[in-house]
Amino acid sequence: MPGCGCLIASLERSMKGPADDIYSESKSTIITGKPNALFFNQILEKYNFDKKDTVMIGDRLDTDILFGNNVGVDTALVLSGASVLKDVQSLQAGDNRTPTYVSNNLEELLEM
């Protein structure tokens, strides 16, 4: 779920201990979802697939496409969701959110 920082903060706060010790130091949270490569490595280890044969398909530049690029696989942005073509066109050269492919929808992507 993108943008869930407030949920994470409340969970971290609840794990700090009894109410009288609420401000004590707690263990830090490790976020393993997109775009963190740890998530991909867990999938890779479990299913043993080859990065060369993998495409990360998604509708968000800041999670899905960044995730694929962070882990070294091709990426495909479908414009039927959160990100729009204007978002892609506004990216600077070398931005790690730049998709390998852009498609209006999944059907069009499969025809590429």
Gaussian input, Z-matrix of N, CA and C with variables (Angstrom, degrees):
# hf/3-21g

backbone

0 1
 N
 C     1     B1
 C     2     B2     1     A1
 N     3     B3     2     A2     1     D1
 C     4     B4     3     A3     2     D2
 C     5     B5     4     A4     3     D3
 N     6     B6     5     A5     4     D4
 C     7     B7     6     A6     5     D5
 C     8     B8     7     A7     6     D6
 N     9     B9     8     A8     7     D7
 C    10    B10     9     A9     8     D8
 C    11    B11    10    A10     9     D9
 N    12    B12    11    A11    10    D10
 C    13    B13    12    A12    11    D11
 C    14    B14    13    A13    12    D12
 N    15    B15    14    A14    13    D13
 C    16    B16    15    A15    14    D14
 C    17    B17    16    A16    15    D15
 N    18    B18    17    A17    16    D16
 C    19    B19    18    A18    17    D17
 C    20    B20    19    A19    18    D18
 N    21    B21    20    A20    19    D19
 C    22    B22    21    A21    20    D20
 C    23    B23    22    A22    21    D21
 N    24    B24    23    A23    22    D22
 C    25    B25    24    A24    23    D23
 C    26    B26    25    A25    24    D24
 N    27    B27    26    A26    25    D25
 C    28    B28    27    A27    26    D26
 C    29    B29    28    A28    27    D27
 N    30    B30    29    A29    28    D28
 C    31    B31    30    A30    29    D29
 C    32    B32    31    A31    30    D30
 N    33    B33    32    A32    31    D31
 C    34    B34    33    A33    32    D32
 C    35    B35    34    A34    33    D33
 N    36    B36    35    A35    34    D34
 C    37    B37    36    A36    35    D35
 C    38    B38    37    A37    36    D36
 N    39    B39    38    A38    37    D37
 C    40    B40    39    A39    38    D38
 C    41    B41    40    A40    39    D39
 N    42    B42    41    A41    40    D40
 C    43    B43    42    A42    41    D41
 C    44    B44    43    A43    42    D42
 N    45    B45    44    A44    43    D43
 C    46    B46    45    A45    44    D44
 C    47    B47    46    A46    45    D45
 N    48    B48    47    A47    46    D46
 C    49    B49    48    A48    47    D47
 C    50    B50    49    A49    48    D48
 N    51    B51    50    A50    49    D49
 C    52    B52    51    A51    50    D50
 C    53    B53    52    A52    51    D51
 N    54    B54    53    A53    52    D52
 C    55    B55    54    A54    53    D53
 C    56    B56    55    A55    54    D54
 N    57    B57    56    A56    55    D55
 C    58    B58    57    A57    56    D56
 C    59    B59    58    A58    57    D57
 N    60    B60    59    A59    58    D58
 C    61    B61    60    A60    59    D59
 C    62    B62    61    A61    60    D60
 N    63    B63    62    A62    61    D61
 C    64    B64    63    A63    62    D62
 C    65    B65    64    A64    63    D63
 N    66    B66    65    A65    64    D64
 C    67    B67    66    A66    65    D65
 C    68    B68    67    A67    66    D66
 N    69    B69    68    A68    67    D67
 C    70    B70    69    A69    68    D68
 C    71    B71    70    A70    69    D69
 N    72    B72    71    A71    70    D70
 C    73    B73    72    A72    71    D71
 C    74    B74    73    A73    72    D72
 N    75    B75    74    A74    73    D73
 C    76    B76    75    A75    74    D74
 C    77    B77    76    A76    75    D75
 N    78    B78    77    A77    76    D76
 C    79    B79    78    A78    77    D77
 C    80    B80    79    A79    78    D78
 N    81    B81    80    A80    79    D79
 C    82    B82    81    A81    80    D80
 C    83    B83    82    A82    81    D81
 N    84    B84    83    A83    82    D82
 C    85    B85    84    A84    83    D83
 C    86    B86    85    A85    84    D84
 N    87    B87    86    A86    85    D85
 C    88    B88    87    A87    86    D86
 C    89    B89    88    A88    87    D87
 N    90    B90    89    A89    88    D88
 C    91    B91    90    A90    89    D89
 C    92    B92    91    A91    90    D90
 N    93    B93    92    A92    91    D91
 C    94    B94    93    A93    92    D92
 C    95    B95    94    A94    93    D93
 N    96    B96    95    A95    94    D94
 C    97    B97    96    A96    95    D95
 C    98    B98    97    A97    96    D96
 N    99    B99    98    A98    97    D97
 C   100   B100    99    A99    98    D98
 C   101   B101   100   A100    99    D99
 N   102   B102   101   A101   100   D100
 C   103   B103   102   A102   101   D101
 C   104   B104   103   A103   102   D102
 N   105   B105   104   A104   103   D103
 C   106   B106   105   A105   104   D104
 C   107   B107   106   A106   105   D105
 N   108   B108   107   A107   106   D106
 C   109   B109   108   A108   107   D107
 C   110   B110   109   A109   108   D108
 N   111   B111   110   A110   109   D109
 C   112   B112   111   A111   110   D110
 C   113   B113   112   A112   111   D111
 N   114   B114   113   A113   112   D112
 C   115   B115   114   A114   113   D113
 C   116   B116   115   A115   114   D114
 N   117   B117   116   A116   115   D115
 C   118   B118   117   A117   116   D116
 C   119   B119   118   A118   117   D117
 N   120   B120   119   A119   118   D118
 C   121   B121   120   A120   119   D119
 C   122   B122   121   A121   120   D120
 N   123   B123   122   A122   121   D121
 C   124   B124   123   A123   122   D122
 C   125   B125   124   A124   123   D123
 N   126   B126   125   A125   124   D124
 C   127   B127   126   A126   125   D125
 C   128   B128   127   A127   126   D126
 N   129   B129   128   A128   127   D127
 C   130   B130   129   A129   128   D128
 C   131   B131   130   A130   129   D129
 N   132   B132   131   A131   130   D130
 C   133   B133   132   A132   131   D131
 C   134   B134   133   A133   132   D132
 N   135   B135   134   A134   133   D133
 C   136   B136   135   A135   134   D134
 C   137   B137   136   A136   135   D135
 N   138   B138   137   A137   136   D136
 C   139   B139   138   A138   137   D137
 C   140   B140   139   A139   138   D138
 N   141   B141   140   A140   139   D139
 C   142   B142   141   A141   140   D140
 C   143   B143   142   A142   141   D141
 N   144   B144   143   A143   142   D142
 C   145   B145   144   A144   143   D143
 C   146   B146   145   A145   144   D144
 N   147   B147   146   A146   145   D145
 C   148   B148   147   A147   146   D146
 C   149   B149   148   A148   147   D147
 N   150   B150   149   A149   148   D148
 C   151   B151   150   A150   149   D149
 C   152   B152   151   A151   150   D150
 N   153   B153   152   A152   151   D151
 C   154   B154   153   A153   152   D152
 C   155   B155   154   A154   153   D153
 N   156   B156   155   A155   154   D154
 C   157   B157   156   A156   155   D155
 C   158   B158   157   A157   156   D156
 N   159   B159   158   A158   157   D157
 C   160   B160   159   A159   158   D158
 C   161   B161   160   A160   159   D159
 N   162   B162   161   A161   160   D160
 C   163   B163   162   A162   161   D161
 C   164   B164   163   A163   162   D162
 N   165   B165   164   A164   163   D163
 C   166   B166   165   A165   164   D164
 C   167   B167   166   A166   165   D165
 N   168   B168   167   A167   166   D166
 C   169   B169   168   A168   167   D167
 C   170   B170   169   A169   168   D168
 N   171   B171   170   A170   169   D169
 C   172   B172   171   A171   170   D170
 C   173   B173   172   A172   171   D171
 N   174   B174   173   A173   172   D172
 C   175   B175   174   A174   173   D173
 C   176   B176   175   A175   174   D174
 N   177   B177   176   A176   175   D175
 C   178   B178   177   A177   176   D176
 C   179   B179   178   A178   177   D177
 N   180   B180   179   A179   178   D178
 C   181   B181   180   A180   179   D179
 C   182   B182   181   A181   180   D180
 N   183   B183   182   A182   181   D181
 C   184   B184   183   A183   182   D182
 C   185   B185   184   A184   183   D183
 N   186   B186   185   A185   184   D184
 C   187   B187   186   A186   185   D185
 C   188   B188   187   A187   186   D186
 N   189   B189   188   A188   187   D187
 C   190   B190   189   A189   188   D188
 C   191   B191   190   A190   189   D189
 N   192   B192   191   A191   190   D190
 C   193   B193   192   A192   191   D191
 C   194   B194   193   A193   192   D192
 N   195   B195   194   A194   193   D193
 C   196   B196   195   A195   194   D194
 C   197   B197   196   A196   195   D195
 N   198   B198   197   A197   196   D196
 C   199   B199   198   A198   197   D197
 C   200   B200   199   A199   198   D198
 N   201   B201   200   A200   199   D199
 C   202   B202   201   A201   200   D200
 C   203   B203   202   A202   201   D201
 N   204   B204   203   A203   202   D202
 C   205   B205   204   A204   203   D203
 C   206   B206   205   A205   204   D204
 N   207   B207   206   A206   205   D205
 C   208   B208   207   A207   206   D206
 C   209   B209   208   A208   207   D207
 N   210   B210   209   A209   208   D208
 C   211   B211   210   A210   209   D209
 C   212   B212   211   A211   210   D210
 N   213   B213   212   A212   211   D211
 C   214   B214   213   A213   212   D212
 C   215   B215   214   A214   213   D213
 N   216   B216   215   A215   214   D214
 C   217   B217   216   A216   215   D215
 C   218   B218   217   A217   216   D216
 N   219   B219   218   A218   217   D217
 C   220   B220   219   A219   218   D218
 C   221   B221   220   A220   219   D219
 N   222   B222   221   A221   220   D220
 C   223   B223   222   A222   221   D221
 C   224   B224   223   A223   222   D222
 N   225   B225   224   A224   223   D223
 C   226   B226   225   A225   224   D224
 C   227   B227   226   A226   225   D225
 N   228   B228   227   A227   226   D226
 C   229   B229   228   A228   227   D227
 C   230   B230   229   A229   228   D228
 N   231   B231   230   A230   229   D229
 C   232   B232   231   A231   230   D230
 C   233   B233   232   A232   231   D231
 N   234   B234   233   A233   232   D232
 C   235   B235   234   A234   233   D233
 C   236   B236   235   A235   234   D234
 N   237   B237   236   A236   235   D235
 C   238   B238   237   A237   236   D236
 C   239   B239   238   A238   237   D237
 N   240   B240   239   A239   238   D238
 C   241   B241   240   A240   239   D239
 C   242   B242   241   A241   240   D240
 N   243   B243   242   A242   241   D241
 C   244   B244   243   A243   242   D242
 C   245   B245   244   A244   243   D243
 N   246   B246   245   A245   244   D244
 C   247   B247   246   A246   245   D245
 C   248   B248   247   A247   246   D246
 N   249   B249   248   A248   247   D247
 C   250   B250   249   A249   248   D248
 C   251   B251   250   A250   249   D249
 N   252   B252   251   A251   250   D250
 C   253   B253   252   A252   251   D251
 C   254   B254   253   A253   252   D252
 N   255   B255   254   A254   253   D253
 C   256   B256   255   A255   254   D254
 C   257   B257   256   A256   255   D255
 N   258   B258   257   A257   256   D256
 C   259   B259   258   A258   257   D257
 C   260   B260   259   A259   258   D258
 N   261   B261   260   A260   259   D259
 C   262   B262   261   A261   260   D260
 C   263   B263   262   A262   261   D261
 N   264   B264   263   A263   262   D262
 C   265   B265   264   A264   263   D263
 C   266   B266   265   A265   264   D264
 N   267   B267   266   A266   265   D265
 C   268   B268   267   A267   266   D266
 C   269   B269   268   A268   267   D267
 N   270   B270   269   A269   268   D268
 C   271   B271   270   A270   269   D269
 C   272   B272   271   A271   270   D270
 N   273   B273   272   A272   271   D271
 C   274   B274   273   A273   272   D272
 C   275   B275   274   A274   273   D273
 N   276   B276   275   A275   274   D274
 C   277   B277   276   A276   275   D275
 C   278   B278   277   A277   276   D276
 N   279   B279   278   A278   277   D277
 C   280   B280   279   A279   278   D278
 C   281   B281   280   A280   279   D279
 N   282   B282   281   A281   280   D280
 C   283   B283   282   A282   281   D281
 C   284   B284   283   A283   282   D282
 N   285   B285   284   A284   283   D283
 C   286   B286   285   A285   284   D284
 C   287   B287   286   A286   285   D285
 N   288   B288   287   A287   286   D286
 C   289   B289   288   A288   287   D287
 C   290   B290   289   A289   288   D288
 N   291   B291   290   A290   289   D289
 C   292   B292   291   A291   290   D290
 C   293   B293   292   A292   291   D291
 N   294   B294   293   A293   292   D292
 C   295   B295   294   A294   293   D293
 C   296   B296   295   A295   294   D294
 N   297   B297   296   A296   295   D295
 C   298   B298   297   A297   296   D296
 C   299   B299   298   A298   297   D297
 N   300   B300   299   A299   298   D298
 C   301   B301   300   A300   299   D299
 C   302   B302   301   A301   300   D300
 N   303   B303   302   A302   301   D301
 C   304   B304   303   A303   302   D302
 C   305   B305   304   A304   303   D303
 N   306   B306   305   A305   304   D304
 C   307   B307   306   A306   305   D305
 C   308   B308   307   A307   306   D306
 N   309   B309   308   A308   307   D307
 C   310   B310   309   A309   308   D308
 C   311   B311   310   A310   309   D309
 N   312   B312   311   A311   310   D310
 C   313   B313   312   A312   311   D311
 C   314   B314   313   A313   312   D312
 N   315   B315   314   A314   313   D313
 C   316   B316   315   A315   314   D314
 C   317   B317   316   A316   315   D315
 N   318   B318   317   A317   316   D316
 C   319   B319   318   A318   317   D317
 C   320   B320   319   A319   318   D318
 N   321   B321   320   A320   319   D319
 C   322   B322   321   A321   320   D320
 C   323   B323   322   A322   321   D321
 N   324   B324   323   A323   322   D322
 C   325   B325   324   A324   323   D323
 C   326   B326   325   A325   324   D324
 N   327   B327   326   A326   325   D325
 C   328   B328   327   A327   326   D326
 C   329   B329   328   A328   327   D327
 N   330   B330   329   A329   328   D328
 C   331   B331   330   A330   329   D329
 C   332   B332   331   A331   330   D330
 N   333   B333   332   A332   331   D331
 C   334   B334   333   A333   332   D332
 C   335   B335   334   A334   333   D333

   B1=1.4337
   B2=1.5238
   B3=1.3394
   B4=1.4618
   B5=1.5290
   B6=1.2993
   B7=1.4579
   B8=1.5134
   B9=1.3140
   B10=1.4720
   B11=1.5250
   B12=1.3053
   B13=1.4638
   B14=1.5127
   B15=1.3392
   B16=1.4680
   B17=1.5266
   B18=1.3280
   B19=1.4651
   B20=1.5216
   B21=1.3245
   B22=1.4597
   B23=1.5219
   B24=1.3351
   B25=1.4619
   B26=1.5290
   B27=1.3380
   B28=1.4637
   B29=1.5297
   B30=1.3247
   B31=1.4662
   B32=1.5230
   B33=1.3347
   B34=1.4626
   B35=1.5268
   B36=1.3140
   B37=1.4673
   B38=1.5260
   B39=1.3429
   B40=1.4665
   B41=1.5233
   B42=1.3160
   B43=1.4669
   B44=1.5240
   B45=1.3152
   B46=1.4637
   B47=1.5155
   B48=1.2888
   B49=1.4639
   B50=1.5066
   B51=1.3378
   B52=1.4630
   B53=1.5232
   B54=1.3276
   B55=1.4664
   B56=1.5287
   B57=1.3247
   B58=1.4604
   B59=1.5245
   B60=1.3032
   B61=1.4546
   B62=1.5418
   B63=1.3291
   B64=1.4566
   B65=1.5296
   B66=1.3099
   B67=1.4549
   B68=1.5224
   B69=1.3107
   B70=1.4585
   B71=1.5235
   B72=1.2866
   B73=1.4655
   B74=1.5248
   B75=1.3255
   B76=1.4622
   B77=1.5180
   B78=1.3113
   B79=1.4534
   B80=1.5210
   B81=1.3192
   B82=1.4552
   B83=1.5238
   B84=1.3023
   B85=1.4499
   B86=1.5220
   B87=1.3229
   B88=1.4597
   B89=1.5241
   B90=1.3199
   B91=1.4526
   B92=1.5237
   B93=1.3150
   B94=1.4653
   B95=1.5205
   B96=1.3098
   B97=1.4632
   B98=1.5165
   B99=1.3173
   B100=1.4622
   B101=1.5211
   B102=1.3081
   B103=1.4606
   B104=1.5297
   B105=1.3287
   B106=1.4635
   B107=1.5361
   B108=1.3193
   B109=1.4643
   B110=1.5283
   B111=1.3213
   B112=1.4630
   B113=1.5310
   B114=1.3111
   B115=1.4593
   B116=1.5364
   B117=1.3252
   B118=1.4659
   B119=1.5232
   B120=1.3107
   B121=1.4673
   B122=1.5240
   B123=1.3194
   B124=1.4622
   B125=1.5289
   B126=1.3267
   B127=1.4666
   B128=1.5269
   B129=1.3169
   B130=1.4697
   B131=1.5274
   B132=1.3230
   B133=1.4608
   B134=1.5364
   B135=1.3213
   B136=1.4695
   B137=1.5284
   B138=1.3349
   B139=1.4667
   B140=1.5260
   B141=1.3375
   B142=1.4584
   B143=1.5326
   B144=1.3178
   B145=1.4575
   B146=1.5161
   B147=1.3157
   B148=1.4545
   B149=1.5293
   B150=1.3256
   B151=1.4624
   B152=1.5343
   B153=1.3308
   B154=1.4723
   B155=1.5268
   B156=1.3172
   B157=1.4594
   B158=1.5304
   B159=1.3206
   B160=1.4591
   B161=1.5263
   B162=1.3250
   B163=1.4638
   B164=1.5214
   B165=1.3163
   B166=1.4630
   B167=1.5184
   B168=1.3244
   B169=1.4590
   B170=1.5146
   B171=1.3153
   B172=1.4582
   B173=1.5083
   B174=1.3329
   B175=1.4596
   B176=1.5294
   B177=1.3381
   B178=1.4687
   B179=1.5231
   B180=1.3190
   B181=1.4653
   B182=1.5192
   B183=1.3358
   B184=1.4660
   B185=1.5217
   B186=1.3223
   B187=1.4690
   B188=1.5216
   B189=1.3210
   B190=1.4655
   B191=1.5292
   B192=1.3268
   B193=1.4659
   B194=1.5243
   B195=1.3123
   B196=1.4643
   B197=1.5249
   B198=1.3161
   B199=1.4611
   B200=1.5229
   B201=1.3265
   B202=1.4658
   B203=1.5081
   B204=1.3103
   B205=1.4611
   B206=1.5261
   B207=1.3211
   B208=1.4669
   B209=1.5223
   B210=1.3284
   B211=1.4594
   B212=1.5239
   B213=1.3364
   B214=1.4571
   B215=1.5131
   B216=1.3366
   B217=1.4609
   B218=1.5260
   B219=1.3388
   B220=1.4556
   B221=1.5165
   B222=1.3311
   B223=1.4520
   B224=1.5264
   B225=1.3165
   B226=1.4598
   B227=1.5232
   B228=1.3100
   B229=1.4592
   B230=1.5208
   B231=1.3238
   B232=1.4593
   B233=1.5287
   B234=1.3163
   B235=1.4613
   B236=1.5234
   B237=1.3085
   B238=1.4618
   B239=1.5252
   B240=1.3347
   B241=1.4637
   B242=1.5123
   B243=1.3181
   B244=1.4659
   B245=1.5307
   B246=1.3263
   B247=1.4709
   B248=1.5244
   B249=1.3234
   B250=1.4639
   B251=1.5294
   B252=1.3190
   B253=1.4556
   B254=1.5270
   B255=1.3098
   B256=1.4644
   B257=1.5370
   B258=1.3343
   B259=1.4716
   B260=1.5271
   B261=1.3219
   B262=1.4682
   B263=1.5209
   B264=1.3232
   B265=1.4651
   B266=1.5199
   B267=1.3269
   B268=1.4701
   B269=1.5294
   B270=1.3316
   B271=1.4636
   B272=1.5238
   B273=1.3106
   B274=1.4581
   B275=1.5281
   B276=1.3211
   B277=1.4723
   B278=1.5227
   B279=1.3174
   B280=1.4606
   B281=1.5140
   B282=1.3301
   B283=1.4712
   B284=1.5237
   B285=1.3128
   B286=1.4576
   B287=1.5301
   B288=1.3253
   B289=1.4605
   B290=1.5295
   B291=1.3356
   B292=1.4634
   B293=1.5275
   B294=1.3403
   B295=1.4596
   B296=1.5268
   B297=1.3226
   B298=1.4586
   B299=1.5249
   B300=1.3298
   B301=1.4641
   B302=1.5232
   B303=1.3304
   B304=1.4648
   B305=1.5250
   B306=1.3209
   B307=1.4614
   B308=1.5252
   B309=1.3150
   B310=1.4609
   B311=1.5231
   B312=1.3379
   B313=1.4620
   B314=1.5290
   B315=1.3091
   B316=1.4690
   B317=1.5275
   B318=1.3194
   B319=1.4620
   B320=1.5244
   B321=1.3214
   B322=1.4626
   B323=1.5387
   B324=1.3106
   B325=1.4601
   B326=1.5275
   B327=1.2970
   B328=1.4742
   B329=1.5137
   B330=1.3239
   B331=1.4682
   B332=1.5281
   B333=1.3191
   B334=1.4736
   B335=1.5076
   A1=107.66
   A2=118.43
   A3=120.86
   A4=112.05
   A5=116.11
   A6=121.67
   A7=114.03
   A8=117.91
   A9=119.86
   A10=111.57
   A11=117.57
   A12=121.42
   A13=114.12
   A14=117.39
   A15=119.71
   A16=110.96
   A17=117.64
   A18=120.45
   A19=110.80
   A20=115.93
   A21=120.57
   A22=110.25
   A23=116.40
   A24=120.60
   A25=110.93
   A26=117.22
   A27=118.73
   A28=111.19
   A29=117.67
   A30=120.24
   A31=111.15
   A32=116.32
   A33=119.16
   A34=109.99
   A35=115.91
   A36=120.74
   A37=110.73
   A38=115.75
   A39=119.27
   A40=112.26
   A41=118.19
   A42=121.29
   A43=112.76
   A44=117.83
   A45=120.52
   A46=113.13
   A47=119.58
   A48=120.37
   A49=112.53
   A50=117.42
   A51=122.27
   A52=111.83
   A53=116.05
   A54=121.55
   A55=112.44
   A56=118.17
   A57=119.64
   A58=112.01
   A59=117.04
   A60=121.80
   A61=110.46
   A62=116.82
   A63=122.36
   A64=112.61
   A65=117.65
   A66=119.02
   A67=113.46
   A68=117.17
   A69=119.12
   A70=110.34
   A71=115.81
   A72=121.07
   A73=110.52
   A74=115.68
   A75=119.57
   A76=109.34
   A77=115.37
   A78=120.26
   A79=108.37
   A80=116.35
   A81=119.03
   A82=110.43
   A83=114.91
   A84=122.30
   A85=109.56
   A86=116.21
   A87=121.43
   A88=106.57
   A89=117.00
   A90=121.15
   A91=107.65
   A92=116.52
   A93=120.51
   A94=113.15
   A95=118.24
   A96=120.64
   A97=111.65
   A98=115.49
   A99=120.49
   A100=109.26
   A101=119.83
   A102=129.85
   A103=114.87
   A104=118.23
   A105=121.93
   A106=110.99
   A107=116.91
   A108=122.20
   A109=112.65
   A110=118.18
   A111=121.56
   A112=110.64
   A113=116.68
   A114=122.85
   A115=110.42
   A116=116.56
   A117=121.47
   A118=110.84
   A119=116.88
   A120=120.60
   A121=111.49
   A122=117.51
   A123=120.87
   A124=110.45
   A125=116.67
   A126=121.03
   A127=109.73
   A128=115.83
   A129=120.99
   A130=110.86
   A131=116.13
   A132=120.94
   A133=111.52
   A134=116.04
   A135=119.42
   A136=112.30
   A137=117.81
   A138=120.34
   A139=114.30
   A140=117.05
   A141=122.67
   A142=114.00
   A143=116.55
   A144=119.88
   A145=110.80
   A146=116.44
   A147=122.95
   A148=110.11
   A149=116.88
   A150=121.51
   A151=112.30
   A152=116.58
   A153=119.93
   A154=111.94
   A155=116.20
   A156=121.47
   A157=112.66
   A158=116.03
   A159=120.87
   A160=111.48
   A161=115.80
   A162=122.19
   A163=107.18
   A164=116.42
   A165=120.81
   A166=106.86
   A167=116.57
   A168=122.38
   A169=108.15
   A170=115.99
   A171=119.02
   A172=112.00
   A173=115.04
   A174=120.80
   A175=112.86
   A176=116.69
   A177=120.34
   A178=110.06
   A179=115.69
   A180=120.47
   A181=111.45
   A182=117.20
   A183=121.46
   A184=114.62
   A185=118.11
   A186=119.98
   A187=110.17
   A188=116.99
   A189=121.69
   A190=112.41
   A191=116.67
   A192=120.28
   A193=110.58
   A194=117.30
   A195=120.76
   A196=110.16
   A197=117.28
   A198=122.42
   A199=111.01
   A200=117.27
   A201=120.76
   A202=112.29
   A203=117.03
   A204=120.75
   A205=111.53
   A206=117.51
   A207=121.19
   A208=112.40
   A209=116.61
   A210=119.91
   A211=113.25
   A212=117.17
   A213=120.49
   A214=116.35
   A215=117.20
   A216=119.96
   A217=108.92
   A218=116.20
   A219=119.62
   A220=109.21
   A221=116.12
   A222=120.84
   A223=110.16
   A224=115.81
   A225=121.83
   A226=108.86
   A227=115.47
   A228=121.27
   A229=108.54
   A230=116.21
   A231=120.53
   A232=107.87
   A233=115.38
   A234=121.09
   A235=112.76
   A236=117.23
   A237=121.47
   A238=112.07
   A239=116.31
   A240=119.71
   A241=112.43
   A242=116.60
   A243=123.15
   A244=114.03
   A245=118.59
   A246=121.70
   A247=110.32
   A248=115.21
   A249=121.37
   A250=109.21
   A251=116.86
   A252=121.82
   A253=112.02
   A254=117.94
   A255=121.97
   A256=110.84
   A257=116.76
   A258=120.98
   A259=110.62
   A260=116.81
   A261=121.75
   A262=109.87
   A263=116.27
   A264=121.12
   A265=112.46
   A266=117.83
   A267=120.63
   A268=113.24
   A269=118.02
   A270=120.82
   A271=111.01
   A272=116.34
   A273=122.32
   A274=109.06
   A275=116.27
   A276=121.06
   A277=109.17
   A278=116.03
   A279=121.48
   A280=115.06
   A281=117.60
   A282=120.68
   A283=108.92
   A284=117.77
   A285=122.23
   A286=112.65
   A287=116.99
   A288=121.04
   A289=111.45
   A290=117.20
   A291=121.37
   A292=110.35
   A293=117.49
   A294=119.77
   A295=112.69
   A296=115.94
   A297=121.81
   A298=109.67
   A299=116.22
   A300=123.10
   A301=109.33
   A302=115.41
   A303=121.36
   A304=107.23
   A305=116.04
   A306=121.28
   A307=109.34
   A308=116.50
   A309=119.95
   A310=112.61
   A311=116.50
   A312=120.51
   A313=109.08
   A314=117.30
   A315=121.54
   A316=112.17
   A317=117.58
   A318=120.50
   A319=110.29
   A320=116.70
   A321=121.06
   A322=110.94
   A323=116.53
   A324=120.75
   A325=111.03
   A326=117.33
   A327=121.09
   A328=112.22
   A329=117.54
   A330=121.44
   A331=111.79
   A332=118.42
   A333=121.60
   A334=110.79
   D1=111.32
   D2=-179.96
   D3=-62.48
   D4=146.53
   D5=174.66
   D6=66.42
   D7=42.55
   D8=-176.88
   D9=-103.35
   D10=29.58
   D11=-179.05
   D12=-57.57
   D13=-36.91
   D14=-179.36
   D15=-67.28
   D16=-34.26
   D17=176.93
   D18=-68.01
   D19=-42.08
   D20=179.20
   D21=-63.24
   D22=-43.87
   D23=-179.46
   D24=-60.93
   D25=-41.16
   D26=-179.57
   D27=-68.61
   D28=-36.47
   D29=176.58
   D30=-66.37
   D31=-43.10
   D32=178.40
   D33=-60.09
   D34=-43.79
   D35=-178.16
   D36=-62.70
   D37=-40.50
   D38=-177.83
   D39=-70.32
   D40=-19.71
   D41=-177.91
   D42=-92.87
   D43=4.86
   D44=-176.65
   D45=-77.69
   D46=-16.60
   D47=178.14
   D48=124.73
   D49=-165.99
   D50=-178.79
   D51=-59.39
   D52=160.15
   D53=-176.38
   D54=-56.43
   D55=-36.20
   D56=-179.10
   D57=-73.07
   D58=-10.82
   D59=-178.40
   D60=-118.22
   D61=22.36
   D62=-171.03
   D63=-62.11
   D64=-27.07
   D65=-177.28
   D66=-96.37
   D67=7.87
   D68=178.48
   D69=-71.67
   D70=162.17
   D71=-179.62
   D72=-69.33
   D73=137.81
   D74=178.43
   D75=-118.97
   D76=173.03
   D77=175.60
   D78=-70.71
   D79=146.75
   D80=-179.51
   D81=-81.00
   D82=150.91
   D83=-179.94
   D84=-82.83
   D85=140.01
   D86=173.84
   D87=-107.18
   D88=114.61
   D89=179.62
   D90=-87.87
   D91=117.37
   D92=-174.07
   D93=-105.97
   D94=1.36
   D95=179.73
   D96=-82.95
   D97=-178.24
   D98=179.38
   D99=-59.82
   D100=139.66
   D101=6.19
   D102=-96.74
   D103=21.08
   D104=-178.55
   D105=-69.85
   D106=129.10
   D107=-178.37
   D108=-65.83
   D109=-21.89
   D110=178.88
   D111=-57.05
   D112=-40.62
   D113=178.43
   D114=-59.55
   D115=-47.34
   D116=179.16
   D117=-63.25
   D118=-43.51
   D119=-179.00
   D120=-62.23
   D121=-34.82
   D122=176.20
   D123=-65.53
   D124=-41.33
   D125=178.12
   D126=-66.05
   D127=-46.48
   D128=-179.74
   D129=-57.74
   D130=-44.74
   D131=-179.60
   D132=-64.32
   D133=-41.26
   D134=-177.37
   D135=-71.60
   D136=-41.48
   D137=-172.54
   D138=-105.80
   D139=-7.87
   D140=174.57
   D141=50.09
   D142=56.83
   D143=177.32
   D144=-106.30
   D145=166.41
   D146=-175.52
   D147=-96.86
   D148=129.45
   D149=179.42
   D150=-57.54
   D151=-34.11
   D152=-178.50
   D153=-61.83
   D154=-26.99
   D155=-176.80
   D156=-100.93
   D157=17.34
   D158=-172.82
   D159=-117.90
   D160=137.90
   D161=173.29
   D162=-128.88
   D163=127.55
   D164=174.62
   D165=-87.61
   D166=117.67
   D167=179.91
   D168=-106.39
   D169=132.43
   D170=178.51
   D171=-162.41
   D172=175.64
   D173=-178.70
   D174=-115.59
   D175=8.47
   D176=-179.58
   D177=-128.55
   D178=125.22
   D179=178.03
   D180=-66.02
   D181=-39.76
   D182=-171.32
   D183=-80.98
   D184=-7.90
   D185=176.11
   D186=-125.56
   D187=-64.68
   D188=-173.83
   D189=-63.76
   D190=-53.14
   D191=-176.26
   D192=-71.23
   D193=-42.60
   D194=176.51
   D195=-59.19
   D196=-41.66
   D197=177.76
   D198=-58.34
   D199=-52.12
   D200=179.91
   D201=-59.64
   D202=-43.87
   D203=179.58
   D204=-67.24
   D205=-37.04
   D206=178.61
   D207=-62.36
   D208=-31.45
   D209=-176.86
   D210=-100.40
   D211=0.39
   D212=172.78
   D213=83.45
   D214=32.34
   D215=174.94
   D216=-116.88
   D217=159.61
   D218=173.68
   D219=-62.62
   D220=153.97
   D221=-178.57
   D222=-129.91
   D223=148.79
   D224=177.44
   D225=-133.62
   D226=120.58
   D227=176.98
   D228=-95.65
   D229=125.51
   D230=172.46
   D231=-100.37
   D232=132.69
   D233=-173.68
   D234=-87.91
   D235=20.10
   D236=-179.40
   D237=-97.12
   D238=15.63
   D239=-176.56
   D240=-137.07
   D241=-128.74
   D242=-170.63
   D243=-71.79
   D244=-46.30
   D245=-176.54
   D246=-89.79
   D247=148.16
   D248=-179.96
   D249=-120.53
   D250=166.74
   D251=-176.91
   D252=-56.30
   D253=-36.89
   D254=178.74
   D255=-59.30
   D256=-35.38
   D257=177.67
   D258=-63.16
   D259=-41.90
   D260=179.29
   D261=-66.86
   D262=-45.02
   D263=-178.10
   D264=-64.96
   D265=-24.15
   D266=-178.74
   D267=-87.04
   D268=-4.18
   D269=179.39
   D270=-70.30
   D271=141.85
   D272=176.34
   D273=-78.90
   D274=154.50
   D275=176.78
   D276=-56.55
   D277=134.39
   D278=179.05
   D279=84.26
   D280=-0.28
   D281=178.07
   D282=-63.03
   D283=131.71
   D284=-176.09
   D285=-74.56
   D286=2.45
   D287=175.50
   D288=-99.52
   D289=6.92
   D290=-178.82
   D291=-77.44
   D292=121.09
   D293=-179.12
   D294=-77.03
   D295=153.47
   D296=174.20
   D297=-70.20
   D298=-41.72
   D299=-179.12
   D300=-129.29
   D301=150.19
   D302=174.38
   D303=-129.71
   D304=133.66
   D305=-177.37
   D306=-141.28
   D307=150.22
   D308=178.33
   D309=-68.45
   D310=-31.26
   D311=-178.00
   D312=-162.88
   D313=175.93
   D314=-178.08
   D315=-65.40
   D316=-38.62
   D317=179.70
   D318=-59.80
   D319=-46.82
   D320=178.29
   D321=-63.04
   D322=-38.88
   D323=179.19
   D324=-61.56
   D325=-41.79
   D326=-179.78
   D327=-66.06
   D328=-23.26
   D329=179.44
   D330=-83.69
   D331=-9.93
   D332=-178.36
   D333=-71.53

